[in-house]
Each structure stands twice: as structure tokens, then as C-alpha cells.
Amino acid sequence: MLTLFVYYKVPLAEHDDCLSLVTQFEAALQLKWPELEIEIAQRPIPSAEGLETWMEIYRYPAGLTEEIMASIGQLATDLGLPPKRASEVFIPVRR
């Protein structure tokens, strides 16, 4: 099963605004895929430049598809989430 990890930087001053966008983003994704598991996390300490690193983690019981992953990226762009989003896909070492 694939797990999608998406991470990006958020300026400390934009934390609340970004959190509001991420909440809307999660709700829209859950409407489209009710079984999509979404976890939002951040590193505990901001960088010296005043940036937080945020991570979105996605799992889907039937397996993430290209369609789901493309939709996640497109919706993030449409809602104005930080544009420098790095995405990586991982699979379990042990199955």
C-alpha cells in the first residue's frame, strides 16, 4: 500500500491562515474520498529563518491511485496552499 507524504514550509506569521486553508482542504478531500486518511503534522521547532515545516500524510484503504494523488495536488494549488510542495511516495518494508 502506498503512503503519500507532502511537505512544505510555512512562515510563522502565516501559520493561522495556512491552518485555515488546510482545514478547508481536508474537508474537501474527505467529501470526495470519505475513506482517505489524512494526517497533518509539523516539525516541533521552526527554522532559524522563521519557517515551520509542515507534512501531510495520506493513506487510502484501497490504495492511493494516480487520480487521488493528482487531485490532492490540484486542490492544494486551487486553494492557494504553499506552492513549493515536495511529494514522496513510500511503501511498507514489510508486507
TAVEN-V504006 format. One record per backbone hydrogen bond with DSSP energy under -0.5 kcal/mol. CO is the residue of the C=O (numbers start at 1). NH is the residue of the N-H. E is the energy in kcal/mol with one decimal. If there is no record, write none. Layout:
# TAVEN-V504006
<<CO	NH	E> <CO	NH	E>>
This chain:
# TAVEN-V504006
<<1	92	-0.6> <3	90	-2.5> <4	58	-2.7> <5	88	-2.6> <6	56	-3.3> <7	86	-2.8> <8	54	-2.9> <10	52	-3.2> <11	14	-2.2> <12	15	-1.5> <14	18	-2.8> <15	19	-2.6> <16	20	-2.0> <17	21	-2.0> <18	22	-2.8> <19	23	-2.1> <20	24	-1.9> <21	25	-2.6> <22	26	-2.8> <23	27	-2.0> <24	28	-2.3> <25	29	-2.3> <26	30	-2.6> <27	31	-1.7> <28	32	-1.6> <29	33	-3.1> <33	36	-2.1> <36	38	-0.5> <37	59	-1.9> <39	57	-2.7> <41	55	-3.1> <47	50	-2.0> <50	12	-2.5> <51	47	-3.1> <52	10	-2.6> <52	54	-0.6> <53	43	-2.4> <54	8	-1.9> <55	41	-2.8> <56	6	-2.6> <57	39	-2.2> <58	4	-2.1> <59	37	-3.3> <60	63	-2.4> <65	69	-2.5> <66	70	-2.7> <67	71	-2.3> <68	72	-2.3> <69	73	-2.0> <70	74	-2.5> <71	75	-2.7> <72	76	-2.1> <73	77	-1.9> <74	78	-2.8> <75	79	-2.3> <76	80	-0.7> <76	81	-2.5> <77	80	-0.9> <83	85	-1.8> <84	86	-0.6> <86	7	-2.6> <88	5	-3.2> <90	3	-2.4>>
